[in-house]
Amino acid sequence: MLVEFGVSAYAAVKAHSPAMLAFGSDSLVELLSATVVLLQWVPSMPISERRASRFAGVLLFVLAFGVAAIAVGALGLRLRPETSFAGIGITVAALIAMPVLAFLKHCEARRSKNAALAADAVQSATRVSRIALRFQIPVRES
């Protein structure tokens, strides 16, 4: 996710692309969410499941606000992005990897009955839908 964020941020700057900026911010928010979920199992920094699930839920709202703000800003500024092969490459890679990651998170959340991991799985699944919308690919929700 960190590499995805870095490549997306680079592609956004290079191509003047608000869509890639939104994609990169999406990667960053998902990285934060995964970090919070992971902190539940780090003995030196324990965080309760309830607190982690609340934080993951807040991050979903942060993500929605960020993407909406970038979209409104791009419309207001009438930005016309250029083609970015790095952006296309990272988007295709995410389109392949994210459904698998979302599925694995969902399965583990059900097995462990962990609400924070379930919220993180939802975030991963919504990323798949947003990526597919960019390419207008139909996606079956699980």
N, C-alpha and C positions, 0 to 999 in steps of 0.2 A: 504494500500500500504506500510505503514511503517512496519507492521508486516510481510508482504510478503517479503520486503527487508531483514529484520532481519533474518527470517527463511532461506531465500535463501543464505544469506551470511554465516550463520552457516553451512548449508548443503554443501556449496562450500568448506569451510575450512575443514570440517570433512571428506568429500569424495574426496578432491583434484580435484574438478570438475569445469573445466572452463565453462561448459554449465550453471551450477548453478550460477557461478559468473556473467555471462552475463545476466541471468534471474534476478538476484538481482540488477544489475546495471540498467536494464530495469525498474524495479520497482521504483528505486530511481529517474530516469529521469521522469517517469510518475508522481511521487509524486511532483517533482519540477514544472512540467507543470500544474498540477491541482492547485498547490499553486498560480502560476502566474494568472491563470484564476480566481481563487477565489479573488485575490487582487483587481480585478475590482470593486467588490461590498463592499469592506471594506472602510468605510468613512475616517478613519485616514491614510490610505495608498492607495489612489486612483491611479490606473494605467490605461492608456487609452487602449481601445480595440485594436487599431492598434499596440501599443507597446507590449501588451500581445500576440497578434497573431504572431508578429515577434519573440518574445522570444520562443513561443511554436514551431515555425518552426525551429529555431536554435537548440532547444532541440532534434528534430527529427534527425538532422544531427549529433549531439553529440552522440545520441543513436546508430546510424548506425556506426559511427567511433569506439565507444567503443566495440560494439559486434564484429566488424571486427578485431579489435586489439586483443581481447581476443581469437578469433578463430585462428588467425595467430600465436599468442604466444603459444597456446596449440599445434598446429601442429608442430611448431618449437621445442618445448620442449618434444614432443611425450608423452604428459600426458595421463595416463590411469586412469580415475576416478573409484572410488569404488561406490557401491550401497549406496544410501542415502534414507532412508524411510522418513525423514523429507523433502527432496527434492521432492520425489515422491508425498507426501501429499500436499505440497504447490502448486505444479504444477497442480495437479488434481483440487484443490480448485480454482485456478486461471482460469483453463479451464472452470469451471462451472460459475464463477462469472463474468469474463471479457466480455463475449458476452452481458450479460445483462447491464453491466455498459456502454459499448460502444454504445449499442442501445439507452439507456436513454440519454447519452450525445449528441448523434446525433439528437435525437428528440428535445431536449431542444435547441440545437444550431440552428436548423431550425426554431423553434418557435420564438426564441429571435433574430435571424439573427446575432448571435455573432460569428465572424470569429475565435476568440481565442478558444472558446469552440468547434467549428467545428474542429480545428487543434488538440485539445486534444482528441476529439472523434476518429479522424483518428489514433492517436497514440495508443489508446486503442484497436481499431480494428486490427491494425498491430500486436499488442501483441498477440491477439487471434490466428492470422495466424501463428506466430512464435511458440507459444505453441503447436498448432495442428501439425505443421511440426515435432516437436520433437517426437510426437507419431504417425506421418504419418496418421493423421485424415483429411479427406477432409472437407474444410470449404467453405461455400457459402458467398461470399462478398456481402454486401448490397450497 
